[in-house]
Amino acid sequence: MSDDKLLNARQRIDTLDEQIQSLISERALIAQDVARIKADMGDGADCYRPSREAEVLRRVIERNKGPLTDQSIVRVMREIMSACLSLESPLEVAYLGPEGTYTQAAVYKHFGNAVKARPLAAINEIFRDVEAGNADYGVVPVENSTEGVVNYTLDMFATSSLLICGEVSLPVHHHLLKKAGDLGEVKEIYAHSQSFAQCRQWLDRKLPKAERITVASNGEGARMAAESDGAAIAGKPAAERYGLNIIAANIEDEPDNTTRFLVIGRQIVPPSGHDMTSILLSSYNRPGALYALLRPFSDAGVNLTRIESRPSRRAQWDYNYFVDIEGHSQDPVIRDVLDGMKDAAVFYKFLGSYPKAVV
Ligand SMILES: O=C(O)C(=O)C[C@]1(C(=O)O)C=C[C@@H](O)C=C1
């Protein structure tokens, strides 16, 4: 009797699978049409449309009645769009490698698995690669909820011609990885400095005597652990990539530890309805100058969500301010404020308007 029930349920699944598959194929045919339409419009260069993708994914969440979580249903839809886009034009995305880094996970979260992800050794190489047109887009880490900003990425924007085209928010779970053995045998640990900082309390408590060896990336640390008796702090993809065991899971001090990444490219992204805008400013070094510069945001009711200062490298004790606001630069209110700011600031650079991360 229960055999019959199982058979029946599987038949219903088979029927639905057939319908889903034929609908996905129909969708892919339309995506090919879209590519032809874009080519006819002389607009073919940018097959990837971040705003449209954000709209599609937001609609998926609005429609979701469960039982799948928003994250799960978005992941499925993201892969369908990724496969459709690869029919239009395969994308190449440079990221902070080697394989197994959180940045690689951010690439796949944002672009799906049909993208060609290219690992590079340093953040400046990613900027150069995209600027030179070797990669279509790049993905770089910009801030972590526990450890704060990635200064190197912010500094690159001061001189780069690239724009921010998107953001990716990735919950980061650190694990202690080792070829074999257990916690008691760990004498050396390889990790990126940010990961050591994010797991400091756990390490002080559990492995106070182990030597902490800072390496360029967590992927690199995992590779080194695979070739030695040492352990590495990295994510699950690195464990899989380098054949390591997870000997302690989720060792980050903050359970909500999240890293924000930026997608960099040459595209001016149109509004999606829920956008962010990033700018770089510097003000005169006199009382009230920074306040006067930023006040128009408040007067216009624009939400300033982040401000970071970095040495400008133009003069001693002179600073650049990285400012994030909610909204798009094509919104007339924001356009007016930014236009005023261009004249009032000592230095002003528009870094991009882009859709807020959907999940
Ligand atoms: O709407 C478009 O412009 C498309 O190319 C289609 C599509 C999709 O599959 O939905 C694919 C790629 C783009 O990045 C956005 C959306």
The ligand as an SDF file (V2000), in Angstrom:
LIG
                    3D

 16 16  0  0  0  0  0  0  0  0999 V2000
   16.2010   40.4630  -19.5380 O   0  0  0  0  0  0  0  0  0  0  0  0
   17.3050   40.3880  -20.0710 C   0  0  0  0  0  0  0  0  0  0  0  0
   17.9150   41.4030  -20.4780 O   0  0  0  0  0  0  0  0  0  0  0  0
   17.9480   39.0790  -20.2730 C   0  0  0  0  0  0  0  0  0  0  0  0
   18.9960   39.0330  -20.8790 O   0  0  0  0  0  0  0  0  0  0  0  0
   17.3410   37.8540  -19.6690 C   0  0  0  0  0  0  0  0  0  0  0  0
   17.9700   37.4790  -18.3380 C   0  0  0  0  0  0  0  0  0  0  0  0
   17.1080   36.3390  -17.7210 C   0  0  0  0  0  0  0  0  0  0  0  0
   17.4810   35.1860  -17.8810 O   0  0  0  0  0  0  0  0  0  0  0  0
   16.0900   36.6570  -17.1230 O   0  0  0  0  0  0  0  0  0  0  0  0
   19.3530   37.0040  -18.5380 C   0  0  0  0  0  0  0  0  0  0  0  0
   20.4320   37.8030  -18.3000 C   0  0  0  0  0  0  0  0  0  0  0  0
   20.3430   39.1660  -17.7990 C   0  0  0  0  0  0  0  0  0  0  0  0
   21.3780   39.4560  -16.9060 O   0  0  0  0  0  0  0  0  0  0  0  0
   19.0320   39.4510  -17.2230 C   0  0  0  0  0  0  0  0  0  0  0  0
   17.9460   38.6450  -17.4290 C   0  0  0  0  0  0  0  0  0  0  0  0
  1  2  2  0
  2  3  1  0
  2  4  1  0
  4  5  2  0
  4  6  1  0
  6  7  1  0
  7  8  1  0
  7 11  1  0
  7 16  1  0
  8  9  2  0
  8 10  1  0
 11 12  2  0
 12 13  1  0
 13 14  1  0
 13 15  1  0
 15 16  2  0
M  END
$$$$
